[in-house]
Amino acid sequence: MQTLFLGMFAASGLPMLFEAARLKRGTADGWWSVRGEKVGLMALSPLMGIACLLAIPSMLGLVPLMLGLRLLWAAVVALLGLGLVVFAVLKGGAVRARPGVEG
C-alpha cells in the first residue's frame, strides 16, 4: 500500500510539470528561456485538478502508515482525502463557470 501511495504521489508531478511548461511557453521568451516572466501560483486547471486527485489522497494515506496504524485507517483517510479533493475541484469549476466571478 505504501508503494501505491508513493507511486501516486510521484505520478502527480507529471500533470504539474505539463501545466508549468504550458504556462511558461506562453510567456514572452518561450519555455526554453530562463529569462522572462516567472510562473507563479497557478489557477485550478484540469491538469492541476488531476495532480491534486493523485497527490492529496496519497499523502494523506501515507500518514497512518507512517504512524504504524492498520491498513484500514490508511484506506479510510485516503478516501476522505479523495472526497475532499473532488469537492474542491468541483467547487473550483463551479466558481469559474459563473460569469463575473473571479477565482
Gaussian input, Z-matrix of N, CA and C with variables (Angstrom, degrees):
# hf/3-21g

backbone

0 1
 N
 C     1     B1
 C     2     B2     1     A1
 N     3     B3     2     A2     1     D1
 C     4     B4     3     A3     2     D2
 C     5     B5     4     A4     3     D3
 N     6     B6     5     A5     4     D4
 C     7     B7     6     A6     5     D5
 C     8     B8     7     A7     6     D6
 N     9     B9     8     A8     7     D7
 C    10    B10     9     A9     8     D8
 C    11    B11    10    A10     9     D9
 N    12    B12    11    A11    10    D10
 C    13    B13    12    A12    11    D11
 C    14    B14    13    A13    12    D12
 N    15    B15    14    A14    13    D13
 C    16    B16    15    A15    14    D14
 C    17    B17    16    A16    15    D15
 N    18    B18    17    A17    16    D16
 C    19    B19    18    A18    17    D17
 C    20    B20    19    A19    18    D18
 N    21    B21    20    A20    19    D19
 C    22    B22    21    A21    20    D20
 C    23    B23    22    A22    21    D21
 N    24    B24    23    A23    22    D22
 C    25    B25    24    A24    23    D23
 C    26    B26    25    A25    24    D24
 N    27    B27    26    A26    25    D25
 C    28    B28    27    A27    26    D26
 C    29    B29    28    A28    27    D27
 N    30    B30    29    A29    28    D28
 C    31    B31    30    A30    29    D29
 C    32    B32    31    A31    30    D30
 N    33    B33    32    A32    31    D31
 C    34    B34    33    A33    32    D32
 C    35    B35    34    A34    33    D33
 N    36    B36    35    A35    34    D34
 C    37    B37    36    A36    35    D35
 C    38    B38    37    A37    36    D36
 N    39    B39    38    A38    37    D37
 C    40    B40    39    A39    38    D38
 C    41    B41    40    A40    39    D39
 N    42    B42    41    A41    40    D40
 C    43    B43    42    A42    41    D41
 C    44    B44    43    A43    42    D42
 N    45    B45    44    A44    43    D43
 C    46    B46    45    A45    44    D44
 C    47    B47    46    A46    45    D45
 N    48    B48    47    A47    46    D46
 C    49    B49    48    A48    47    D47
 C    50    B50    49    A49    48    D48
 N    51    B51    50    A50    49    D49
 C    52    B52    51    A51    50    D50
 C    53    B53    52    A52    51    D51
 N    54    B54    53    A53    52    D52
 C    55    B55    54    A54    53    D53
 C    56    B56    55    A55    54    D54
 N    57    B57    56    A56    55    D55
 C    58    B58    57    A57    56    D56
 C    59    B59    58    A58    57    D57
 N    60    B60    59    A59    58    D58
 C    61    B61    60    A60    59    D59
 C    62    B62    61    A61    60    D60
 N    63    B63    62    A62    61    D61
 C    64    B64    63    A63    62    D62
 C    65    B65    64    A64    63    D63
 N    66    B66    65    A65    64    D64
 C    67    B67    66    A66    65    D65
 C    68    B68    67    A67    66    D66
 N    69    B69    68    A68    67    D67
 C    70    B70    69    A69    68    D68
 C    71    B71    70    A70    69    D69
 N    72    B72    71    A71    70    D70
 C    73    B73    72    A72    71    D71
 C    74    B74    73    A73    72    D72
 N    75    B75    74    A74    73    D73
 C    76    B76    75    A75    74    D74
 C    77    B77    76    A76    75    D75
 N    78    B78    77    A77    76    D76
 C    79    B79    78    A78    77    D77
 C    80    B80    79    A79    78    D78
 N    81    B81    80    A80    79    D79
 C    82    B82    81    A81    80    D80
 C    83    B83    82    A82    81    D81
 N    84    B84    83    A83    82    D82
 C    85    B85    84    A84    83    D83
 C    86    B86    85    A85    84    D84
 N    87    B87    86    A86    85    D85
 C    88    B88    87    A87    86    D86
 C    89    B89    88    A88    87    D87
 N    90    B90    89    A89    88    D88
 C    91    B91    90    A90    89    D89
 C    92    B92    91    A91    90    D90
 N    93    B93    92    A92    91    D91
 C    94    B94    93    A93    92    D92
 C    95    B95    94    A94    93    D93
 N    96    B96    95    A95    94    D94
 C    97    B97    96    A96    95    D95
 C    98    B98    97    A97    96    D96
 N    99    B99    98    A98    97    D97
 C   100   B100    99    A99    98    D98
 C   101   B101   100   A100    99    D99
 N   102   B102   101   A101   100   D100
 C   103   B103   102   A102   101   D101
 C   104   B104   103   A103   102   D102
 N   105   B105   104   A104   103   D103
 C   106   B106   105   A105   104   D104
 C   107   B107   106   A106   105   D105
 N   108   B108   107   A107   106   D106
 C   109   B109   108   A108   107   D107
 C   110   B110   109   A109   108   D108
 N   111   B111   110   A110   109   D109
 C   112   B112   111   A111   110   D110
 C   113   B113   112   A112   111   D111
 N   114   B114   113   A113   112   D112
 C   115   B115   114   A114   113   D113
 C   116   B116   115   A115   114   D114
 N   117   B117   116   A116   115   D115
 C   118   B118   117   A117   116   D116
 C   119   B119   118   A118   117   D117
 N   120   B120   119   A119   118   D118
 C   121   B121   120   A120   119   D119
 C   122   B122   121   A121   120   D120
 N   123   B123   122   A122   121   D121
 C   124   B124   123   A123   122   D122
 C   125   B125   124   A124   123   D123
 N   126   B126   125   A125   124   D124
 C   127   B127   126   A126   125   D125
 C   128   B128   127   A127   126   D126
 N   129   B129   128   A128   127   D127
 C   130   B130   129   A129   128   D128
 C   131   B131   130   A130   129   D129
 N   132   B132   131   A131   130   D130
 C   133   B133   132   A132   131   D131
 C   134   B134   133   A133   132   D132
 N   135   B135   134   A134   133   D133
 C   136   B136   135   A135   134   D134
 C   137   B137   136   A136   135   D135
 N   138   B138   137   A137   136   D136
 C   139   B139   138   A138   137   D137
 C   140   B140   139   A139   138   D138
 N   141   B141   140   A140   139   D139
 C   142   B142   141   A141   140   D140
 C   143   B143   142   A142   141   D141
 N   144   B144   143   A143   142   D142
 C   145   B145   144   A144   143   D143
 C   146   B146   145   A145   144   D144
 N   147   B147   146   A146   145   D145
 C   148   B148   147   A147   146   D146
 C   149   B149   148   A148   147   D147
 N   150   B150   149   A149   148   D148
 C   151   B151   150   A150   149   D149
 C   152   B152   151   A151   150   D150
 N   153   B153   152   A152   151   D151
 C   154   B154   153   A153   152   D152
 C   155   B155   154   A154   153   D153
 N   156   B156   155   A155   154   D154
 C   157   B157   156   A156   155   D155
 C   158   B158   157   A157   156   D156
 N   159   B159   158   A158   157   D157
 C   160   B160   159   A159   158   D158
 C   161   B161   160   A160   159   D159
 N   162   B162   161   A161   160   D160
 C   163   B163   162   A162   161   D161
 C   164   B164   163   A163   162   D162
 N   165   B165   164   A164   163   D163
 C   166   B166   165   A165   164   D164
 C   167   B167   166   A166   165   D165
 N   168   B168   167   A167   166   D166
 C   169   B169   168   A168   167   D167
 C   170   B170   169   A169   168   D168
 N   171   B171   170   A170   169   D169
 C   172   B172   171   A171   170   D170
 C   173   B173   172   A172   171   D171
 N   174   B174   173   A173   172   D172
 C   175   B175   174   A174   173   D173
 C   176   B176   175   A175   174   D174
 N   177   B177   176   A176   175   D175
 C   178   B178   177   A177   176   D176
 C   179   B179   178   A178   177   D177
 N   180   B180   179   A179   178   D178
 C   181   B181   180   A180   179   D179
 C   182   B182   181   A181   180   D180
 N   183   B183   182   A182   181   D181
 C   184   B184   183   A183   182   D182
 C   185   B185   184   A184   183   D183
 N   186   B186   185   A185   184   D184
 C   187   B187   186   A186   185   D185
 C   188   B188   187   A187   186   D186
 N   189   B189   188   A188   187   D187
 C   190   B190   189   A189   188   D188
 C   191   B191   190   A190   189   D189
 N   192   B192   191   A191   190   D190
 C   193   B193   192   A192   191   D191
 C   194   B194   193   A193   192   D192
 N   195   B195   194   A194   193   D193
 C   196   B196   195   A195   194   D194
 C   197   B197   196   A196   195   D195
 N   198   B198   197   A197   196   D196
 C   199   B199   198   A198   197   D197
 C   200   B200   199   A199   198   D198
 N   201   B201   200   A200   199   D199
 C   202   B202   201   A201   200   D200
 C   203   B203   202   A202   201   D201
 N   204   B204   203   A203   202   D202
 C   205   B205   204   A204   203   D203
 C   206   B206   205   A205   204   D204
 N   207   B207   206   A206   205   D205
 C   208   B208   207   A207   206   D206
 C   209   B209   208   A208   207   D207
 N   210   B210   209   A209   208   D208
 C   211   B211   210   A210   209   D209
 C   212   B212   211   A211   210   D210
 N   213   B213   212   A212   211   D211
 C   214   B214   213   A213   212   D212
 C   215   B215   214   A214   213   D213
 N   216   B216   215   A215   214   D214
 C   217   B217   216   A216   215   D215
 C   218   B218   217   A217   216   D216
 N   219   B219   218   A218   217   D217
 C   220   B220   219   A219   218   D218
 C   221   B221   220   A220   219   D219
 N   222   B222   221   A221   220   D220
 C   223   B223   222   A222   221   D221
 C   224   B224   223   A223   222   D222
 N   225   B225   224   A224   223   D223
 C   226   B226   225   A225   224   D224
 C   227   B227   226   A226   225   D225
 N   228   B228   227   A227   226   D226
 C   229   B229   228   A228   227   D227
 C   230   B230   229   A229   228   D228
 N   231   B231   230   A230   229   D229
 C   232   B232   231   A231   230   D230
 C   233   B233   232   A232   231   D231
 N   234   B234   233   A233   232   D232
 C   235   B235   234   A234   233   D233
 C   236   B236   235   A235   234   D234
 N   237   B237   236   A236   235   D235
 C   238   B238   237   A237   236   D236
 C   239   B239   238   A238   237   D237
 N   240   B240   239   A239   238   D238
 C   241   B241   240   A240   239   D239
 C   242   B242   241   A241   240   D240
 N   243   B243   242   A242   241   D241
 C   244   B244   243   A243   242   D242
 C   245   B245   244   A244   243   D243
 N   246   B246   245   A245   244   D244
 C   247   B247   246   A246   245   D245
 C   248   B248   247   A247   246   D246
 N   249   B249   248   A248   247   D247
 C   250   B250   249   A249   248   D248
 C   251   B251   250   A250   249   D249
 N   252   B252   251   A251   250   D250
 C   253   B253   252   A252   251   D251
 C   254   B254   253   A253   252   D252
 N   255   B255   254   A254   253   D253
 C   256   B256   255   A255   254   D254
 C   257   B257   256   A256   255   D255
 N   258   B258   257   A257   256   D256
 C   259   B259   258   A258   257   D257
 C   260   B260   259   A259   258   D258
 N   261   B261   260   A260   259   D259
 C   262   B262   261   A261   260   D260
 C   263   B263   262   A262   261   D261
 N   264   B264   263   A263   262   D262
 C   265   B265   264   A264   263   D263
 C   266   B266   265   A265   264   D264
 N   267   B267   266   A266   265   D265
 C   268   B268   267   A267   266   D266
 C   269   B269   268   A268   267   D267
 N   270   B270   269   A269   268   D268
 C   271   B271   270   A270   269   D269
 C   272   B272   271   A271   270   D270
 N   273   B273   272   A272   271   D271
 C   274   B274   273   A273   272   D272
 C   275   B275   274   A274   273   D273
 N   276   B276   275   A275   274   D274
 C   277   B277   276   A276   275   D275
 C   278   B278   277   A277   276   D276
 N   279   B279   278   A278   277   D277
 C   280   B280   279   A279   278   D278
 C   281   B281   280   A280   279   D279
 N   282   B282   281   A281   280   D280
 C   283   B283   282   A282   281   D281
 C   284   B284   283   A283   282   D282
 N   285   B285   284   A284   283   D283
 C   286   B286   285   A285   284   D284
 C   287   B287   286   A286   285   D285
 N   288   B288   287   A287   286   D286
 C   289   B289   288   A288   287   D287
 C   290   B290   289   A289   288   D288
 N   291   B291   290   A290   289   D289
 C   292   B292   291   A291   290   D290
 C   293   B293   292   A292   291   D291
 N   294   B294   293   A293   292   D292
 C   295   B295   294   A294   293   D293
 C   296   B296   295   A295   294   D294
 N   297   B297   296   A296   295   D295
 C   298   B298   297   A297   296   D296
 C   299   B299   298   A298   297   D297
 N   300   B300   299   A299   298   D298
 C   301   B301   300   A300   299   D299
 C   302   B302   301   A301   300   D300
 N   303   B303   302   A302   301   D301
 C   304   B304   303   A303   302   D302
 C   305   B305   304   A304   303   D303
 N   306   B306   305   A305   304   D304
 C   307   B307   306   A306   305   D305
 C   308   B308   307   A307   306   D306

   B1=1.4541
   B2=1.5330
   B3=1.3341
   B4=1.4639
   B5=1.5231
   B6=1.3267
   B7=1.4605
   B8=1.5330
   B9=1.3277
   B10=1.4610
   B11=1.5213
   B12=1.3430
   B13=1.4553
   B14=1.5277
   B15=1.3202
   B16=1.4708
   B17=1.5299
   B18=1.3173
   B19=1.4600
   B20=1.5181
   B21=1.3411
   B22=1.4682
   B23=1.5239
   B24=1.3286
   B25=1.4624
   B26=1.5253
   B27=1.3252
   B28=1.4665
   B29=1.5277
   B30=1.3225
   B31=1.4707
   B32=1.5293
   B33=1.3171
   B34=1.4645
   B35=1.5301
   B36=1.3051
   B37=1.4615
   B38=1.5142
   B39=1.3228
   B40=1.4629
   B41=1.5319
   B42=1.3475
   B43=1.4721
   B44=1.5270
   B45=1.3322
   B46=1.4669
   B47=1.5236
   B48=1.3196
   B49=1.4595
   B50=1.5263
   B51=1.3362
   B52=1.4637
   B53=1.5204
   B54=1.3328
   B55=1.4656
   B56=1.5288
   B57=1.3262
   B58=1.4633
   B59=1.5269
   B60=1.3312
   B61=1.4726
   B62=1.5187
   B63=1.3312
   B64=1.4647
   B65=1.5255
   B66=1.3249
   B67=1.4585
   B68=1.5294
   B69=1.3188
   B70=1.4640
   B71=1.5199
   B72=1.3394
   B73=1.4677
   B74=1.5271
   B75=1.3289
   B76=1.4556
   B77=1.5185
   B78=1.3364
   B79=1.4596
   B80=1.5236
   B81=1.3169
   B82=1.4649
   B83=1.5306
   B84=1.3313
   B85=1.4611
   B86=1.5265
   B87=1.3054
   B88=1.4591
   B89=1.5178
   B90=1.3210
   B91=1.4572
   B92=1.5131
   B93=1.3169
   B94=1.4641
   B95=1.5143
   B96=1.3072
   B97=1.4554
   B98=1.5216
   B99=1.3241
   B100=1.4624
   B101=1.5220
   B102=1.3318
   B103=1.4582
   B104=1.5229
   B105=1.2924
   B106=1.4563
   B107=1.5038
   B108=1.3033
   B109=1.4572
   B110=1.5221
   B111=1.3169
   B112=1.4566
   B113=1.5217
   B114=1.3225
   B115=1.4544
   B116=1.5153
   B117=1.3181
   B118=1.4599
   B119=1.5167
   B120=1.3143
   B121=1.4529
   B122=1.5197
   B123=1.3121
   B124=1.4526
   B125=1.5211
   B126=1.3098
   B127=1.4558
   B128=1.5228
   B129=1.3179
   B130=1.4579
   B131=1.5267
   B132=1.3201
   B133=1.4626
   B134=1.5316
   B135=1.3255
   B136=1.4686
   B137=1.5315
   B138=1.3347
   B139=1.4654
   B140=1.5261
   B141=1.3209
   B142=1.4607
   B143=1.5272
   B144=1.3244
   B145=1.4588
   B146=1.5241
   B147=1.3358
   B148=1.4659
   B149=1.5228
   B150=1.3179
   B151=1.4621
   B152=1.5263
   B153=1.3205
   B154=1.4690
   B155=1.5183
   B156=1.3362
   B157=1.4608
   B158=1.5256
   B159=1.3044
   B160=1.4676
   B161=1.5253
   B162=1.3255
   B163=1.4635
   B164=1.5270
   B165=1.3023
   B166=1.4702
   B167=1.5315
   B168=1.3399
   B169=1.4693
   B170=1.5256
   B171=1.3244
   B172=1.4664
   B173=1.5228
   B174=1.3268
   B175=1.4708
   B176=1.5234
   B177=1.3312
   B178=1.4617
   B179=1.5249
   B180=1.3224
   B181=1.4630
   B182=1.5101
   B183=1.3287
   B184=1.4665
   B185=1.5314
   B186=1.3168
   B187=1.4674
   B188=1.5330
   B189=1.3468
   B190=1.4707
   B191=1.5292
   B192=1.3296
   B193=1.4639
   B194=1.5249
   B195=1.3300
   B196=1.4650
   B197=1.5259
   B198=1.3292
   B199=1.4593
   B200=1.5208
   B201=1.3170
   B202=1.4575
   B203=1.5199
   B204=1.3112
   B205=1.4582
   B206=1.5288
   B207=1.2999
   B208=1.4631
   B209=1.5232
   B210=1.3385
   B211=1.4664
   B212=1.5219
   B213=1.3080
   B214=1.4533
   B215=1.5246
   B216=1.3397
   B217=1.4608
   B218=1.5200
   B219=1.3252
   B220=1.4714
   B221=1.5277
   B222=1.3305
   B223=1.4588
   B224=1.5261
   B225=1.3312
   B226=1.4677
   B227=1.5252
   B228=1.3259
   B229=1.4667
   B230=1.5220
   B231=1.3341
   B232=1.4684
   B233=1.5282
   B234=1.3304
   B235=1.4666
   B236=1.5246
   B237=1.3199
   B238=1.4656
   B239=1.5316
   B240=1.3215
   B241=1.4645
   B242=1.5132
   B243=1.3297
   B244=1.4558
   B245=1.5269
   B246=1.3280
   B247=1.4581
   B248=1.5166
   B249=1.3253
   B250=1.4595
   B251=1.5254
   B252=1.3132
   B253=1.4705
   B254=1.5206
   B255=1.3223
   B256=1.4711
   B257=1.5182
   B258=1.3294
   B259=1.4612
   B260=1.5261
   B261=1.3317
   B262=1.4708
   B263=1.5227
   B264=1.3311
   B265=1.4678
   B266=1.5260
   B267=1.3249
   B268=1.4589
   B269=1.5200
   B270=1.3120
   B271=1.4632
   B272=1.5287
   B273=1.3280
   B274=1.4624
   B275=1.5168
   B276=1.3412
   B277=1.4523
   B278=1.5122
   B279=1.3283
   B280=1.4746
   B281=1.5156
   B282=1.3292
   B283=1.4580
   B284=1.5220
   B285=1.3395
   B286=1.4644
   B287=1.5169
   B288=1.3417
   B289=1.4630
   B290=1.5258
   B291=1.3284
   B292=1.4582
   B293=1.5202
   B294=1.3319
   B295=1.4641
   B296=1.5308
   B297=1.3219
   B298=1.4569
   B299=1.5179
   B300=1.3293
   B301=1.4537
   B302=1.5176
   B303=1.3098
   B304=1.4620
   B305=1.5110
   B306=1.3544
   B307=1.4458
   B308=1.4452
   A1=110.04
   A2=115.94
   A3=120.03
   A4=110.46
   A5=117.03
   A6=120.89
   A7=110.65
   A8=116.82
   A9=120.80
   A10=110.87
   A11=117.01
   A12=120.39
   A13=111.89
   A14=117.41
   A15=119.83
   A16=111.19
   A17=117.15
   A18=120.66
   A19=112.21
   A20=116.13
   A21=119.46
   A22=110.48
   A23=116.08
   A24=118.79
   A25=111.05
   A26=116.88
   A27=120.03
   A28=110.79
   A29=116.88
   A30=120.40
   A31=112.01
   A32=117.70
   A33=120.02
   A34=112.00
   A35=117.55
   A36=120.28
   A37=113.45
   A38=117.66
   A39=121.12
   A40=112.53
   A41=120.16
   A42=117.54
   A43=112.88
   A44=117.23
   A45=120.10
   A46=110.62
   A47=116.75
   A48=121.52
   A49=110.95
   A50=117.33
   A51=120.61
   A52=111.28
   A53=117.29
   A54=120.78
   A55=110.78
   A56=117.41
   A57=120.26
   A58=110.76
   A59=117.64
   A60=120.70
   A61=110.90
   A62=117.09
   A63=120.48
   A64=110.92
   A65=117.01
   A66=120.15
   A67=111.41
   A68=117.98
   A69=121.54
   A70=110.82
   A71=116.69
   A72=120.25
   A73=111.07
   A74=116.66
   A75=120.87
   A76=114.24
   A77=119.15
   A78=120.97
   A79=109.82
   A80=116.08
   A81=121.85
   A82=112.74
   A83=117.87
   A84=120.36
   A85=113.80
   A86=118.79
   A87=120.60
   A88=111.96
   A89=116.59
   A90=119.52
   A91=114.30
   A92=120.72
   A93=121.49
   A94=111.49
   A95=117.69
   A96=121.52
   A97=111.21
   A98=115.95
   A99=119.85
   A100=110.34
   A101=116.56
   A102=120.61
   A103=109.22
   A104=116.06
   A105=119.96
   A106=113.12
   A107=114.41
   A108=121.20
   A109=110.52
   A110=114.95
   A111=119.74
   A112=108.95
   A113=115.05
   A114=121.06
   A115=106.18
   A116=116.27
   A117=120.96
   A118=111.56
   A119=115.79
   A120=120.29
   A121=110.12
   A122=114.97
   A123=120.33
   A124=110.11
   A125=115.92
   A126=120.82
   A127=109.37
   A128=116.64
   A129=120.56
   A130=109.41
   A131=114.88
   A132=121.04
   A133=108.03
   A134=117.61
   A135=118.77
   A136=113.20
   A137=117.74
   A138=119.49
   A139=111.70
   A140=117.20
   A141=119.74
   A142=110.47
   A143=117.80
   A144=120.65
   A145=111.48
   A146=116.51
   A147=120.87
   A148=109.91
   A149=117.03
   A150=120.33
   A151=110.74
   A152=117.01
   A153=120.45
   A154=111.06
   A155=117.41
   A156=120.76
   A157=111.80
   A158=117.60
   A159=120.95
   A160=112.29
   A161=117.34
   A162=120.61
   A163=113.67
   A164=117.90
   A165=120.12
   A166=112.34
   A167=120.11
   A168=117.40
   A169=113.32
   A170=117.33
   A171=118.92
   A172=111.22
   A173=117.08
   A174=118.90
   A175=111.67
   A176=116.90
   A177=119.09
   A178=111.29
   A179=117.70
   A180=120.69
   A181=113.05
   A182=117.10
   A183=120.01
   A184=112.61
   A185=117.95
   A186=120.35
   A187=111.96
   A188=119.88
   A189=117.42
   A190=113.38
   A191=116.58
   A192=119.05
   A193=111.42
   A194=116.69
   A195=120.16
   A196=111.41
   A197=116.82
   A198=120.89
   A199=112.42
   A200=117.53
   A201=121.66
   A202=113.71
   A203=118.09
   A204=121.04
   A205=110.25
   A206=116.10
   A207=121.16
   A208=111.96
   A209=114.31
   A210=120.15
   A211=111.58
   A212=117.76
   A213=120.63
   A214=110.94
   A215=117.46
   A216=120.77
   A217=111.31
   A218=116.46
   A219=119.63
   A220=110.34
   A221=116.89
   A222=120.46
   A223=111.07
   A224=117.29
   A225=120.79
   A226=110.50
   A227=117.03
   A228=120.46
   A229=110.87
   A230=118.04
   A231=120.90
   A232=110.64
   A233=117.73
   A234=119.87
   A235=111.63
   A236=117.36
   A237=119.70
   A238=110.81
   A239=116.67
   A240=120.53
   A241=111.84
   A242=117.06
   A243=120.80
   A244=110.52
   A245=116.88
   A246=120.40
   A247=112.32
   A248=116.05
   A249=121.00
   A250=111.14
   A251=117.14
   A252=120.85
   A253=110.90
   A254=117.62
   A255=119.93
   A256=109.76
   A257=117.41
   A258=120.79
   A259=110.86
   A260=117.31
   A261=120.84
   A262=111.35
   A263=117.47
   A264=120.61
   A265=110.22
   A266=116.74
   A267=119.50
   A268=111.72
   A269=117.55
   A270=121.46
   A271=110.22
   A272=118.12
   A273=121.70
   A274=111.44
   A275=117.63
   A276=121.12
   A277=111.79
   A278=116.63
   A279=120.02
   A280=111.19
   A281=117.98
   A282=120.94
   A283=110.05
   A284=118.08
   A285=120.97
   A286=111.89
   A287=117.30
   A288=120.56
   A289=112.22
   A290=118.68
   A291=120.38
   A292=109.72
   A293=117.86
   A294=120.13
   A295=110.46
   A296=114.91
   A297=120.87
   A298=114.50
   A299=117.98
   A300=120.93
   A301=108.23
   A302=115.48
   A303=119.48
   A304=107.76
   A305=116.74
   A306=117.36
   A307=113.81
   D1=-37.80
   D2=179.24
   D3=-63.42
   D4=-40.26
   D5=178.77
   D6=-64.61
   D7=-38.83
   D8=177.46
   D9=-61.89
   D10=-47.18
   D11=-179.32
   D12=-65.03
   D13=-40.85
   D14=178.27
   D15=-66.61
   D16=-36.88
   D17=177.01
   D18=-66.38
   D19=-39.22
   D20=176.72
   D21=-63.51
   D22=-41.53
   D23=-179.85
   D24=-65.90
   D25=-41.35
   D26=178.30
   D27=-64.45
   D28=-38.96
   D29=179.37
   D30=-69.12
   D31=-22.66
   D32=-179.79
   D33=-69.47
   D34=-18.98
   D35=178.96
   D36=-72.06
   D37=-24.90
   D38=-177.38
   D39=-65.94
   D40=-49.26
   D41=176.52
   D42=-63.46
   D43=-32.64
   D44=176.85
   D45=-64.92
   D46=-40.45
   D47=178.39
   D48=-64.71
   D49=-43.28
   D50=177.78
   D51=-62.36
   D52=-41.04
   D53=-179.69
   D54=-66.59
   D55=-42.48
   D56=178.52
   D57=-64.58
   D58=-39.72
   D59=178.10
   D60=-66.07
   D61=-38.70
   D62=178.80
   D63=-64.84
   D64=-42.41
   D65=178.85
   D66=-69.18
   D67=-39.44
   D68=179.71
   D69=-67.13
   D70=-36.14
   D71=179.15
   D72=-62.85
   D73=-30.00
   D74=-179.46
   D75=-80.22
   D76=-1.02
   D77=179.13
   D78=-80.86
   D79=175.58
   D80=-174.78
   D81=-63.20
   D82=-39.83
   D83=-175.13
   D84=-93.84
   D85=-2.42
   D86=-179.66
   D87=84.22
   D88=172.52
   D89=-172.47
   D90=-84.68
   D91=-8.84
   D92=175.17
   D93=-84.05
   D94=-19.52
   D95=-175.60
   D96=-80.03
   D97=144.06
   D98=173.49
   D99=-93.84
   D100=-7.88
   D101=175.32
   D102=-90.10
   D103=176.47
   D104=173.08
   D105=98.50
   D106=-162.18
   D107=-176.12
   D108=-69.67
   D109=145.47
   D110=177.20
   D111=-87.19
   D112=151.94
   D113=174.47
   D114=-98.09
   D115=107.73
   D116=-177.38
   D117=-97.34
   D118=-137.65
   D119=179.05
   D120=-65.31
   D121=140.10
   D122=-176.40
   D123=-108.49
   D124=148.71
   D125=173.18
   D126=-70.35
   D127=163.93
   D128=-179.21
   D129=-78.36
   D130=89.44
   D131=177.89
   D132=-88.47
   D133=171.88
   D134=177.36
   D135=-58.48
   D136=-37.21
   D137=177.98
   D138=-66.05
   D139=-39.78
   D140=178.10
   D141=-69.77
   D142=-32.21
   D143=174.75
   D144=-62.31
   D145=-41.82
   D146=177.28
   D147=-64.51
   D148=-42.55
   D149=179.09
   D150=-62.03
   D151=-41.53
   D152=178.47
   D153=-66.44
   D154=-37.93
   D155=178.47
   D156=-63.19
   D157=-26.47
   D158=177.33
   D159=-89.75
   D160=-42.61
   D161=-170.31
   D162=-76.26
   D163=-49.08
   D164=-171.36
   D165=-66.62
   D166=-50.11
   D167=178.12
   D168=-62.75
   D169=-33.26
   D170=-179.38
   D171=-68.03
   D172=-42.15
   D173=178.93
   D174=-69.59
   D175=-39.09
   D176=177.36
   D177=-66.91
   D178=-34.07
   D179=177.38
   D180=-70.23
   D181=-26.87
   D182=179.06
   D183=-74.28
   D184=-26.68
   D185=-176.49
   D186=-59.39
   D187=-50.72
   D188=178.08
   D189=-62.51
   D190=-33.46
   D191=177.86
   D192=-65.57
   D193=-38.81
   D194=179.00
   D195=-69.68
   D196=-28.49
   D197=178.56
   D198=-84.10
   D199=-2.77
   D200=177.22
   D201=82.30
   D202=19.37
   D203=178.72
   D204=-82.74
   D205=170.98
   D206=-177.74
   D207=-70.07
   D208=161.81
   D209=178.98
   D210=-62.96
   D211=-30.00
   D212=178.72
   D213=-59.79
   D214=-42.82
   D215=178.93
   D216=-65.59
   D217=-37.86
   D218=178.11
   D219=-63.66
   D220=-41.52
   D221=179.57
   D222=-67.01
   D223=-40.92
   D224=-179.96
   D225=-64.13
   D226=-46.33
   D227=-179.14
   D228=-65.90
   D229=-39.16
   D230=178.02
   D231=-64.60
   D232=-39.53
   D233=177.85
   D234=-68.25
   D235=-37.07
   D236=175.05
   D237=-63.39
   D238=-41.41
   D239=176.47
   D240=-63.55
   D241=-39.41
   D242=177.66
   D243=-63.45
   D244=-41.82
   D245=176.93
   D246=-61.96
   D247=-40.87
   D248=178.63
   D249=-63.30
   D250=-42.94
   D251=-179.78
   D252=-67.97
   D253=-42.10
   D254=178.41
   D255=-60.84
   D256=-43.26
   D257=177.26
   D258=-60.24
   D259=-45.13
   D260=-178.48
   D261=-65.17
   D262=-40.48
   D263=180.00
   D264=-66.86
   D265=-43.48
   D266=178.74
   D267=-67.09
   D268=-40.54
   D269=178.67
   D270=-65.99
   D271=-40.23
   D272=177.32
   D273=-63.23
   D274=-37.67
   D275=177.64
   D276=-68.82
   D277=-35.66
   D278=178.68
   D279=-68.56
   D280=-36.19
   D281=178.80
   D282=-68.10
   D283=-40.93
   D284=178.78
   D285=-67.41
   D286=-29.49
   D287=-175.73
   D288=-75.39
   D289=-23.51
   D290=-178.45
   D291=-78.02
   D292=132.56
   D293=179.48
   D294=-71.96
   D295=141.22
   D296=176.22
   D297=83.30
   D298=3.33
   D299=-179.95
   D300=-113.28
   D301=123.79
   D302=177.76
   D303=-95.70
   D304=139.91
   D305=179.75
   D306=-163.98

